[in-house]
Amino acid sequence: MPTSPSSAAQAARDDVARRLRGLRRAAGLTVVELGGRCGWHHAKTSRIENGRTPPSPTDIRLWCRAAGAEDQVADLVAASLHAESLYTEWRRKARDGLRKLQDSYLTLYRSTETFRIYTTTLVPGLLQTEGYAQALLSTNARFLGLPDDGEQAAAARLERSKIIHDSGHRFVLLVEEAVLRYQLGDAEAMAAQLGYLLSAGALPAVSLGIIPMATRERRLWAAETFSVFDQSLVAVELLSAQVNVTQPSEIALYLQAFEQLRQMAVYGADARELIVRAIDALR
């Protein structure tokens, strides 16, 4: 039976909850007594112990102090942060605005040498033009019920994307041909985006492959959009959340999938021909 993409994160949260419950019981405290010592209602204690509410680092410090287990703080905070990083809902991830969400990736991008990015529906963020990015980000904001700071977020995304011109990085980008046909923004914005792909594919550090819709006997079906950062992290984009994969065996599976998808793609003149056809279809 398939498991939810959030199952690993929930298991990690449950482990933190179990450890906190064990500390309370070892200290001989009731749920009400621990809540009193921490300065919150006992219902919060129950929610944390049952894995329904993730504890903040401050919650963990207060909990351990109340239970006389302050030596456990560092381990529990690290475990809790790791659990929350595995599965993050977009609404929560973008609660401070889509612009800040763009900026939150800067450290990861600067530390990554090889980017492997596969998309099924959208132009990869690193190759998006301002008009395309603004249309996309504003649409996302409306869908998620967030304040629309699409213009500022698009500017931040373009600023972040300048990394493709920096030395020390390599970008292997794969898109399904359908990406070229899904229009975001007006025809002018979409044409500008496709036009940029014609030149971006020629950048020294960029390898842009397009998997034609006419590909016969595909080695692998169109999968979910995912990005592999070196060989240490895979970020999978779902409708509701981002799933971060850190297990070496799972990362290896995504690398295997990426290689099979890469072998089906066309490059150079063949890729440019597909882009030009998509531009012509806008007229």
LOPA-535608 format. One record per residue (C-alpha): residue in three letters; chain; x, y, z. Coordinates in Angstrom, 3 decimals. Layout:
REM LOPA-535608
residuo->ala, cadena->A, x->X, y->Y, z->Z
...
REM end
This chain:
REM LOPA-535608
residuo->met, cadena->A, x->0.000, y->0.000, z->0.000
residuo->pro, cadena->A, x->1.541, y->3.397, z->-0.981
residuo->thr, cadena->A, x->2.562, y->5.642, z->1.879
residuo->ser, cadena->A, x->2.027, y->9.390, z->2.026
residuo->pro, cadena->A, x->5.052, y->11.544, z->1.120
residuo->ser, cadena->A, x->4.716, y->13.027, z->4.583
residuo->ser, cadena->A, x->5.025, y->9.667, z->6.360
residuo->ala, cadena->A, x->8.773, y->9.932, z->7.008
residuo->ala, cadena->A, x->8.326, y->13.406, z->8.463
residuo->gln, cadena->A, x->5.441, y->12.264, z->10.674
residuo->ala, cadena->A, x->7.476, y->9.300, z->11.907
residuo->ala, cadena->A, x->10.293, y->11.693, z->12.836
residuo->arg, cadena->A, x->7.830, y->13.991, z->14.619
residuo->asp, cadena->A, x->6.350, y->11.031, z->16.495
residuo->asp, cadena->A, x->9.833, y->10.022, z->17.643
residuo->val, cadena->A, x->10.435, y->13.486, z->19.110
residuo->ala, cadena->A, x->7.012, y->13.384, z->20.775
residuo->arg, cadena->A, x->7.740, y->9.946, z->22.249
residuo->arg, cadena->A, x->11.063, y->11.134, z->23.681
residuo->leu, cadena->A, x->9.476, y->14.214, z->25.246
residuo->arg, cadena->A, x->6.696, y->12.105, z->26.768
residuo->gly, cadena->A, x->9.327, y->9.774, z->28.188
residuo->leu, cadena->A, x->11.166, y->12.677, z->29.839
residuo->arg, cadena->A, x->7.946, y->13.894, z->31.468
residuo->arg, cadena->A, x->7.099, y->10.464, z->32.794
residuo->ala, cadena->A, x->10.651, y->9.860, z->34.025
residuo->ala, cadena->A, x->10.394, y->13.111, z->35.993
residuo->gly, cadena->A, x->7.133, y->11.921, z->37.574
residuo->leu, cadena->A, x->5.150, y->14.823, z->36.164
residuo->thr, cadena->A, x->1.552, y->14.784, z->34.962
residuo->val, cadena->A, x->0.516, y->16.533, z->31.780
residuo->val, cadena->A, x->-1.006, y->19.330, z->33.858
residuo->glu, cadena->A, x->2.096, y->19.704, z->36.062
residuo->leu, cadena->A, x->4.470, y->19.947, z->33.106
residuo->gly, cadena->A, x->2.227, y->22.510, z->31.428
residuo->gly, cadena->A, x->2.197, y->24.558, z->34.630
residuo->arg, cadena->A, x->5.984, y->24.535, z->34.883
residuo->cys, cadena->A, x->6.314, y->25.545, z->31.226
residuo->gly, cadena->A, x->3.681, y->28.268, z->31.474
residuo->trp, cadena->A, x->1.167, y->26.890, z->28.987
residuo->his, cadena->A, x->-2.171, y->25.070, z->29.071
residuo->his, cadena->A, x->-1.989, y->21.300, z->29.582
residuo->ala, cadena->A, x->-3.747, y->20.812, z->26.219
residuo->lys, cadena->A, x->-0.566, y->22.000, z->24.495
residuo->thr, cadena->A, x->1.404, y->19.312, z->26.301
residuo->ser, cadena->A, x->-1.019, y->16.693, z->25.006
residuo->arg, cadena->A, x->-0.842, y->18.020, z->21.443
residuo->ile, cadena->A, x->2.961, y->17.887, z->21.482
residuo->glu, cadena->A, x->3.056, y->14.399, z->23.017
residuo->asn, cadena->A, x->0.635, y->13.092, z->20.425
residuo->gly, cadena->A, x->2.587, y->14.556, z->17.509
residuo->arg, cadena->A, x->-0.199, y->16.942, z->16.523
residuo->thr, cadena->A, x->1.762, y->20.138, z->17.273
residuo->pro, cadena->A, x->5.497, y->20.303, z->16.513
residuo->pro, cadena->A, x->7.392, y->21.843, z->19.436
residuo->ser, cadena->A, x->9.478, y->24.944, z->18.845
residuo->pro, cadena->A, x->13.088, y->25.047, z->20.111
residuo->thr, cadena->A, x->11.839, y->27.222, z->22.997
residuo->asp, cadena->A, x->9.138, y->24.661, z->23.831
residuo->ile, cadena->A, x->11.767, y->21.921, z->23.975
residuo->arg, cadena->A, x->14.067, y->23.967, z->26.213
residuo->leu, cadena->A, x->11.219, y->24.722, z->28.659
residuo->trp, cadena->A, x->10.081, y->21.087, z->28.591
residuo->cys, cadena->A, x->13.550, y->19.722, z->29.349
residuo->arg, cadena->A, x->14.111, y->22.285, z->32.096
residuo->ala, cadena->A, x->10.801, y->21.318, z->33.703
residuo->ala, cadena->A, x->11.729, y->17.633, z->33.513
residuo->gly, cadena->A, x->15.265, y->18.159, z->34.766
residuo->ala, cadena->A, x->16.742, y->16.924, z->31.498
residuo->glu, cadena->A, x->18.489, y->19.986, z->30.105
residuo->asp, cadena->A, x->21.277, y->17.787, z->28.729
residuo->gln, cadena->A, x->18.741, y->16.506, z->26.154
residuo->val, cadena->A, x->17.932, y->19.922, z->24.675
residuo->ala, cadena->A, x->20.472, y->19.986, z->21.846
residuo->asp, cadena->A, x->19.614, y->16.507, z->20.552
residuo->leu, cadena->A, x->15.863, y->17.060, z->20.715
residuo->val, cadena->A, x->15.999, y->20.481, z->19.028
residuo->ala, cadena->A, x->18.111, y->19.025, z->16.215
residuo->ala, cadena->A, x->15.757, y->16.066, z->15.813
residuo->ser, cadena->A, x->12.681, y->18.308, z->15.766
residuo->leu, cadena->A, x->14.143, y->20.710, z->13.183
residuo->his, cadena->A, x->15.125, y->17.761, z->11.015
residuo->ala, cadena->A, x->11.602, y->16.340, z->11.203
residuo->glu, cadena->A, x->10.079, y->19.665, z->10.177
residuo->ser, cadena->A, x->12.508, y->20.069, z->7.277
residuo->leu, cadena->A, x->11.439, y->16.780, z->5.678
residuo->tyr, cadena->A, x->7.948, y->17.939, z->4.753
residuo->thr, cadena->A, x->6.925, y->21.572, z->4.686
residuo->glu, cadena->A, x->3.556, y->22.816, z->3.482
residuo->trp, cadena->A, x->3.814, y->25.691, z->0.995
residuo->arg, cadena->A, x->1.432, y->27.825, z->3.089
residuo->arg, cadena->A, x->3.723, y->27.458, z->6.066
residuo->lys, cadena->A, x->6.901, y->27.801, z->4.019
residuo->ala, cadena->A, x->5.641, y->31.010, z->2.432
residuo->arg, cadena->A, x->3.892, y->32.478, z->5.469
residuo->asp, cadena->A, x->6.320, y->35.441, z->5.476
residuo->gly, cadena->A, x->5.811, y->36.089, z->1.759
residuo->leu, cadena->A, x->6.969, y->34.555, z->-1.490
residuo->arg, cadena->A, x->9.880, y->36.985, z->-1.738
residuo->lys, cadena->A, x->11.373, y->35.707, z->1.511
residuo->leu, cadena->A, x->10.803, y->32.161, z->0.278
residuo->gln, cadena->A, x->13.029, y->32.883, z->-2.738
residuo->asp, cadena->A, x->15.751, y->34.308, z->-0.509
residuo->ser, cadena->A, x->15.600, y->31.283, z->1.810
residuo->tyr, cadena->A, x->17.240, y->29.125, z->-0.873
residuo->leu, cadena->A, x->20.330, y->31.318, z->-1.325
residuo->thr, cadena->A, x->22.601, y->29.419, z->1.059
residuo->leu, cadena->A, x->21.699, y->26.057, z->-0.478
residuo->tyr, cadena->A, x->22.225, y->27.358, z->-4.013
residuo->arg, cadena->A, x->25.599, y->28.907, z->-3.229
residuo->ser, cadena->A, x->26.864, y->25.702, z->-1.621
residuo->thr, cadena->A, x->25.720, y->23.400, z->-4.442
residuo->glu, cadena->A, x->28.151, y->22.503, z->-7.212
residuo->thr, cadena->A, x->25.902, y->20.391, z->-9.458
residuo->phe, cadena->A, x->22.187, y->21.076, z->-9.883
residuo->arg, cadena->A, x->20.033, y->18.419, z->-11.521
residuo->ile, cadena->A, x->16.509, y->19.722, z->-12.098
residuo->tyr, cadena->A, x->13.615, y->17.949, z->-13.802
residuo->thr, cadena->A, x->10.242, y->19.603, z->-14.397
residuo->thr, cadena->A, x->7.031, y->18.403, z->-15.989
residuo->thr, cadena->A, x->4.926, y->21.566, z->-16.123
residuo->leu, cadena->A, x->7.057, y->24.665, z->-15.491
residuo->val, cadena->A, x->10.247, y->26.277, z->-16.751
residuo->pro, cadena->A, x->12.892, y->25.700, z->-14.038
residuo->gly, cadena->A, x->13.117, y->28.679, z->-11.698
residuo->leu, cadena->A, x->16.758, y->29.277, z->-12.618
residuo->leu, cadena->A, x->15.731, y->29.976, z->-16.227
residuo->gln, cadena->A, x->12.535, y->31.948, z->-15.633
residuo->thr, cadena->A, x->12.100, y->35.469, z->-16.997
residuo->glu, cadena->A, x->10.556, y->38.202, z->-14.884
residuo->gly, cadena->A, x->7.170, y->38.176, z->-16.628
residuo->tyr, cadena->A, x->6.847, y->34.395, z->-16.467
residuo->ala, cadena->A, x->8.001, y->34.245, z->-12.830
residuo->gln, cadena->A, x->5.628, y->37.008, z->-11.765
residuo->ala, cadena->A, x->2.645, y->35.309, z->-13.428
residuo->leu, cadena->A, x->3.543, y->32.013, z->-11.758
residuo->leu, cadena->A, x->4.215, y->33.398, z->-8.288
residuo->ser, cadena->A, x->1.103, y->35.586, z->-8.280
residuo->thr, cadena->A, x->-0.974, y->32.571, z->-9.313
residuo->asn, cadena->A, x->0.562, y->30.541, z->-6.479
residuo->ala, cadena->A, x->-0.146, y->33.298, z->-3.963
residuo->arg, cadena->A, x->-3.811, y->33.471, z->-4.961
residuo->phe, cadena->A, x->-4.200, y->29.699, z->-4.922
residuo->leu, cadena->A, x->-2.651, y->29.369, z->-1.459
residuo->gly, cadena->A, x->-4.523, y->32.359, z->-0.064
residuo->leu, cadena->A, x->-1.340, y->34.343, z->0.579
residuo->pro, cadena->A, x->-0.658, y->38.068, z->0.076
residuo->asp, cadena->A, x->0.335, y->38.604, z->-3.563
residuo->asp, cadena->A, x->3.911, y->39.874, z->-3.589
residuo->gly, cadena->A, x->4.535, y->38.245, z->-6.970
residuo->glu, cadena->A, x->6.357, y->41.259, z->-8.407
residuo->gln, cadena->A, x->8.846, y->41.431, z->-5.535
residuo->ala, cadena->A, x->9.183, y->37.635, z->-5.417
residuo->ala, cadena->A, x->9.908, y->37.499, z->-9.163
residuo->ala, cadena->A, x->12.634, y->40.130, z->-8.756
residuo->ala, cadena->A, x->14.158, y->38.075, z->-5.929
residuo->arg, cadena->A, x->13.976, y->34.907, z->-8.047
residuo->leu, cadena->A, x->15.804, y->36.611, z->-10.915
residuo->glu, cadena->A, x->18.438, y->37.914, z->-8.520
residuo->arg, cadena->A, x->18.914, y->34.400, z->-7.145
residuo->ser, cadena->A, x->19.149, y->32.995, z->-10.667
residuo->lys, cadena->A, x->22.254, y->35.038, z->-11.424
residuo->ile, cadena->A, x->24.122, y->32.101, z->-9.903
residuo->ile, cadena->A, x->24.062, y->30.416, z->-13.324
residuo->his, cadena->A, x->26.705, y->32.942, z->-14.383
residuo->asp, cadena->A, x->28.965, y->32.246, z->-11.379
residuo->ser, cadena->A, x->31.918, y->29.886, z->-11.651
residuo->gly, cadena->A, x->31.979, y->26.674, z->-9.651
residuo->his, cadena->A, x->28.452, y->25.540, z->-10.506
residuo->arg, cadena->A, x->26.985, y->23.219, z->-13.139
residuo->phe, cadena->A, x->23.322, y->23.046, z->-14.126
residuo->val, cadena->A, x->21.782, y->19.992, z->-15.783
residuo->leu, cadena->A, x->18.171, y->20.885, z->-16.539
residuo->leu, cadena->A, x->15.510, y->18.628, z->-18.028
residuo->val, cadena->A, x->11.977, y->19.594, z->-19.019
residuo->glu, cadena->A, x->9.147, y->17.734, z->-20.658
residuo->glu, cadena->A, x->8.145, y->19.308, z->-23.975
residuo->ala, cadena->A, x->4.730, y->20.118, z->-22.482
residuo->val, cadena->A, x->6.487, y->22.777, z->-20.358
residuo->leu, cadena->A, x->6.944, y->24.802, z->-23.554
residuo->arg, cadena->A, x->3.205, y->24.697, z->-24.253
residuo->tyr, cadena->A, x->1.714, y->25.554, z->-20.845
residuo->gln, cadena->A, x->1.221, y->29.317, z->-21.069
residuo->leu, cadena->A, x->1.775, y->31.471, z->-18.003
residuo->gly, cadena->A, x->1.055, y->35.159, z->-18.304
residuo->asp, cadena->A, x->0.057, y->36.666, z->-21.640
residuo->ala, cadena->A, x->1.400, y->35.562, z->-25.014
residuo->glu, cadena->A, x->4.085, y->38.255, z->-24.941
residuo->ala, cadena->A, x->5.430, y->37.084, z->-21.566
residuo->met, cadena->A, x->5.392, y->33.458, z->-22.703
residuo->ala, cadena->A, x->7.178, y->34.298, z->-25.962
residuo->ala, cadena->A, x->9.843, y->36.190, z->-24.002
residuo->gln, cadena->A, x->10.275, y->33.186, z->-21.732
residuo->leu, cadena->A, x->10.673, y->30.766, z->-24.632
residuo->gly, cadena->A, x->13.036, y->33.181, z->-26.359
residuo->tyr, cadena->A, x->15.214, y->33.250, z->-23.261
residuo->leu, cadena->A, x->15.405, y->29.463, z->-23.270
residuo->leu, cadena->A, x->16.970, y->29.640, z->-26.742
residuo->ser, cadena->A, x->19.907, y->31.610, z->-25.378
residuo->ala, cadena->A, x->20.066, y->30.167, z->-21.858
residuo->gly, cadena->A, x->20.654, y->26.682, z->-23.227
residuo->ala, cadena->A, x->23.899, y->27.943, z->-24.734
residuo->leu, cadena->A, x->25.361, y->29.185, z->-21.437
residuo->pro, cadena->A, x->28.660, y->27.408, z->-20.611
residuo->ala, cadena->A, x->27.497, y->25.952, z->-17.283
residuo->val, cadena->A, x->24.005, y->25.002, z->-18.466
residuo->ser, cadena->A, x->22.864, y->21.774, z->-20.109
residuo->leu, cadena->A, x->19.218, y->22.089, z->-21.178
residuo->gly, cadena->A, x->17.475, y->18.945, z->-22.377
residuo->ile, cadena->A, x->13.890, y->18.644, z->-23.605
residuo->ile, cadena->A, x->12.038, y->15.332, z->-23.618
residuo->pro, cadena->A, x->9.835, y->15.324, z->-26.750
residuo->met, cadena->A, x->6.171, y->14.396, z->-26.409
residuo->ala, cadena->A, x->6.694, y->12.095, z->-29.401
residuo->thr, cadena->A, x->9.254, y->9.984, z->-27.539
residuo->arg, cadena->A, x->8.434, y->6.325, z->-28.106
residuo->glu, cadena->A, x->8.905, y->3.561, z->-25.570
residuo->arg, cadena->A, x->9.883, y->5.883, z->-22.755
residuo->arg, cadena->A, x->12.385, y->4.466, z->-20.300
residuo->leu, cadena->A, x->10.545, y->6.248, z->-17.490
residuo->trp, cadena->A, x->7.137, y->7.904, z->-17.144
residuo->ala, cadena->A, x->6.810, y->11.626, z->-16.503
residuo->ala, cadena->A, x->7.583, y->11.886, z->-12.792
residuo->glu, cadena->A, x->7.029, y->14.597, z->-10.200
residuo->thr, cadena->A, x->9.114, y->17.765, z->-10.451
residuo->phe, cadena->A, x->12.310, y->17.340, z->-8.455
residuo->ser, cadena->A, x->15.703, y->18.944, z->-7.913
residuo->val, cadena->A, x->18.875, y->17.149, z->-6.841
residuo->phe, cadena->A, x->21.488, y->19.261, z->-5.072
residuo->asp, cadena->A, x->24.843, y->17.542, z->-5.546
residuo->gln, cadena->A, x->24.192, y->14.085, z->-4.084
residuo->ser, cadena->A, x->23.040, y->15.155, z->-0.631
residuo->leu, cadena->A, x->19.461, y->16.433, z->-1.037
residuo->val, cadena->A, x->16.453, y->15.943, z->-3.294
residuo->ala, cadena->A, x->13.615, y->18.491, z->-3.141
residuo->val, cadena->A, x->10.323, y->17.150, z->-4.514
residuo->glu, cadena->A, x->7.548, y->19.627, z->-5.304
residuo->leu, cadena->A, x->3.968, y->18.595, z->-4.559
residuo->leu, cadena->A, x->0.818, y->20.669, z->-4.871
residuo->ser, cadena->A, x->0.608, y->21.232, z->-1.132
residuo->ala, cadena->A, x->4.183, y->20.909, z->0.086
residuo->gln, cadena->A, x->7.860, y->20.426, z->-0.553
residuo->val, cadena->A, x->9.319, y->17.060, z->0.438
residuo->asn, cadena->A, x->13.035, y->16.924, z->1.203
residuo->val, cadena->A, x->14.668, y->13.542, z->0.653
residuo->thr, cadena->A, x->17.936, y->12.907, z->2.511
residuo->gln, cadena->A, x->18.144, y->9.105, z->2.673
residuo->pro, cadena->A, x->21.137, y->8.019, z->0.514
residuo->ser, cadena->A, x->19.184, y->5.079, z->-0.963
residuo->glu, cadena->A, x->16.307, y->7.348, z->-2.014
residuo->ile, cadena->A, x->18.669, y->9.972, z->-3.419
residuo->ala, cadena->A, x->20.314, y->7.218, z->-5.477
residuo->leu, cadena->A, x->16.887, y->6.291, z->-6.875
residuo->tyr, cadena->A, x->16.242, y->9.875, z->-7.982
residuo->leu, cadena->A, x->19.704, y->10.054, z->-9.562
residuo->gln, cadena->A, x->18.932, y->6.851, z->-11.442
residuo->ala, cadena->A, x->15.609, y->8.286, z->-12.627
residuo->phe, cadena->A, x->17.270, y->11.526, z->-13.679
residuo->glu, cadena->A, x->19.818, y->9.654, z->-15.776
residuo->gln, cadena->A, x->17.092, y->7.688, z->-17.559
residuo->leu, cadena->A, x->15.132, y->10.870, z->-18.225
residuo->arg, cadena->A, x->18.295, y->12.616, z->-19.443
residuo->gln, cadena->A, x->18.897, y->9.890, z->-22.017
residuo->met, cadena->A, x->15.461, y->10.523, z->-23.539
residuo->ala, cadena->A, x->16.021, y->14.278, z->-23.959
residuo->val, cadena->A, x->17.187, y->16.143, z->-27.044
residuo->tyr, cadena->A, x->19.756, y->18.923, z->-26.944
residuo->gly, cadena->A, x->21.258, y->21.658, z->-29.076
residuo->ala, cadena->A, x->19.611, y->22.202, z->-32.458
residuo->asp, cadena->A, x->16.914, y->19.586, z->-31.795
residuo->ala, cadena->A, x->15.934, y->21.271, z->-28.513
residuo->arg, cadena->A, x->15.926, y->24.710, z->-30.149
residuo->glu, cadena->A, x->13.602, y->23.405, z->-32.862
residuo->leu, cadena->A, x->11.048, y->22.362, z->-30.228
residuo->ile, cadena->A, x->11.272, y->25.789, z->-28.586
residuo->val, cadena->A, x->10.810, y->27.602, z->-31.914
residuo->arg, cadena->A, x->7.726, y->25.483, z->-32.654
residuo->ala, cadena->A, x->6.252, y->26.481, z->-29.299
residuo->ile, cadena->A, x->6.942, y->30.167, z->-30.057
residuo->asp, cadena->A, x->5.248, y->29.838, z->-33.442
residuo->ala, cadena->A, x->2.200, y->28.258, z->-31.777
residuo->leu, cadena->A, x->1.668, y->31.478, z->-29.783
residuo->arg, cadena->A, x->1.044, y->33.516, z->-32.935
REM end
